[in-house]
Amino acid sequence: MKKLIKNLLLLSMLSMIFVACDKDDDEEGEGEMKMEFKSGSGYTATNKTIATGTAVKIGIEAESEESKDPLIKFNISEAVNGGTPTTVYSQDLNDADFEYDYNFTLSDTISGNEHKFTFTVTNRDGFNKQKALTVTVE
């Protein structure tokens, strides 16, 4: 009888462990988010060389595939010639979907300067998804 009770207790403990554990498909968490550059008319969606004074529009579409892990932060940073990135735009979020158009005019007058723009979304669990592109001064 003691052996039966011991086995039932062990079986119930093991079943609780399996029920309590939630299998993650992607341990990195990045599979739960998507981010793409908008590529329609007027958008810059790839690395590009442009003249000083040119208007630039970079669009982002991001989404969380898990409603329990909404997007909570959006950030755009710029690094010139591989230097330290600085934040040029930041927004707190609380949604599964997000779109943003970053519009600016390139005012750099030094030919060959490279401006790398990195777009980052963060979900509630703290995982990040990034996309980057470089605009070079003609």
N, C-alpha and C positions, 0 to 999 in steps of 0.2 A: 504494500500500500504506500509506504514511504517513497519507494522508487517511482511509482505512478505519479504521485503528487510532485515529486522533484522534476520528472520529465515534463509534466504539464506546465509547471512554473517556468522551466527553461524554454519550452516552446512558445509560451505567451510572451516572454521577454524578447525572444528573437523576432517574433512577429511584430512587436511594437517598434523595434529598431528598423525593420524594413518598411513599415508604414510611415514612420516619422521621417525617413530620409527622402529627400527630393532629388531625383537625378537631374544633373545639369547636363544639357546637350553640349554646351560650350563653356568650359571652365573659365575662359578668358572673359566671357560676358559680351564680347564684341559681336557675336552672332545675333544678339538680341536687338541690335541697332543697325539701321541703314542710313547712309548719307551719300548723296550724289550732287554733282554740279548741275545746275540747269543749263541746257544746251540750246535753247531756242534762239530766235533772232535777237541780236543785240547783246547776247550774253558771252562772256569770256569763260570758257570751260576747260581750256588747256593752257600750257605755258605759251607766252606770247611776247613778241618784241613790238613796242609801240613808241611813238614820238611823244616828247614832252607836251603837256597840255591836252592830251587825249583823254576823253571821258571813258571810264571803265565801269562795267557792271558785271559783278560776279554773283550768281544766284545759288543758293543752297536749299536742298530739300532733305529733311531728316525725319526719321521715324523710329519709334521703339516698337518692336514686334510683340512685346509683353506689356499688357495694360497695367500690370502690377509694378512695372519698372519704368515710369514715365521719364521723359527727358526733363532735366532740372536746370541745365546751364548750357549757354551757347557763348562761344568766345571766338573772336578773330584776332590773330596776332600777326605782326609784320616784322620781318627780319631783313635788313639791307646788307647785301654782300656777305651773307653767312654770319652776321653779327647776332647779338642778343635780341631775341624777339621781344617786342613790346605790344601790349594789348591796345588795339585800335577800336574795339567794340566788344561789349559784354552785356548779356541779358540773362536774367533768371527766368526759368520756364517752369511749367507744371502741366505738360501735355504729352500725348503720345506722338503727335505730328508737329512739325515746325518747318516754316519756309522763311527765307530772308534774302533780300537783295542788297548787296553792298555796293553802293555807288560812290565813286570818287574820281577826281581828275588828277592824273599823274603830273606832279609839279617838279619832279627831279630833273635837273638840267645836265647831269653828268652822264654822258654816253657810256653804256656798258654796265651801269649799276643794275643790280638784280634785287627786286623786291619780292620776297617769298611770303605769301599770305597763307596762314594755316588756320583752318576752320575746325573747331572742336565742339562736339556735343558730349554731354555727360548725363548718364542716367542716374536714377535714385540710388543704385548700388555702388556708384562711384566709378563705373567703367566708362572709358572714353572711346570715341570714334573720331578719326581725323581725316581730313582731305587737305591737300596743299597744291598751290600752283604758283608759278613764278612769272612776274611781269618784268621784262628787261627794257631799259631805256635805250632807244635807238640812237 
